[in-house]
Structures are given as C-alpha cells and as structure tokens.
C-alpha cells in the first residue's frame, strides 16, 4: 500500500486524539515520532517502539530531562496493510500499544486486550 508521509502523520495524529482525556492527561514528556523504518537492530517488520521509562518504573529520583519517545514506523505499517481502513486501524492499535507501554503495560497484557 502507498501513502504520502503527511497523510500517514495525520493518521497518527488522529490516533493520538482518540486517546481518552483521562489517560492523555497523564502522558508527560513524551514525543511521538514517525520514522520510515525501524532501527537496524530491530525486526524489519516492527510497527512501533516505546523508548523510555514507564510511569510504573519511575521513583522520586527520576529526573526525566529527556522525553520518552514513541516511534511509529511508516513503511512496515504500509507493507502490513491492504487498504486505507486497515491502515488507519493498525496505526490506532500501534499508537495505543506504545502509549500503554508508557503506562507500564507489558506485551502479554496488551495481547490479552487486543492490542498485540
């Protein structure tokens, strides 16, 4: 499937806008980035990645100067999807999945919840 970067980024923005305010209000010092491909040391079909310290792992000593980062990988998502509707859904699931990691939810639990 093909999609221009601007249109893809708009899908990511819509997915972020769909996060309930009760949760979004607890997301601090996090940046969401769209990259074409995952890093070379990650699987080529990786759809998203959270890099940071989950809220559940922080203590009083955590300074958090640098923001946590959520990466959404455009080309693997485009390769994975057959049409625009599927892409929009997979972007939404990927964004929710990575934001959930910020809250300390692990992959096993996300799979149970349907966000694997």
HELIX and SHEET records of a PDB file:
HELIX    1   1 UNK A    5  UNK A   17  1                                  13    
HELIX    2   2 UNK A   21  UNK A   24  1                                   4    
HELIX    3   3 UNK A   55  UNK A   57  5                                   3    
HELIX    4   4 UNK A   74  UNK A   80  1                                   7    
HELIX    5   5 UNK A   84  UNK A  102  1                                  19    
HELIX    6   6 UNK A  107  UNK A  112  1                                   6    
SHEET    1   A 3 UNK A  30  UNK A  35  0                                        
SHEET    2   A 3 UNK A  68  UNK A  73  1                                        
SHEET    3   A 3 UNK A  48  UNK A  51 -1                                        
END                                                                             
